[in-house]
Amino acid sequence: MTLMLCTSMGMHSPGAKGGPMHYADSVGLKNVYDKICEFRDRYGEEYWQPAPLLKQLAEEGKSFAQWDAEIGVA
């Protein structure tokens, strides 16, 4: 929740849409991770590098919402 709130407010995403973390959860973190890796391979690491947390959650098959609930911030 905290991460989603910060990114939604900081990036001026419409609150009703849930923000970028909600969107990533809705399309699947594995899909997002795979696409970033594809961009990294095509355009280089200096421009595209997946975040360690995204990699971890994608490999574990979890969502940002699950991670947020697990760490007990929400």
Buried (B, 14 or more C-beta within 10 A) or exposed (E): EEBBBEBBEEEEBEEEEBBBBBEBBEEEBBEBBEEBBEBBEEEEEEEBEBEEEBBBBBEEEBBBBBBBEEEEEE
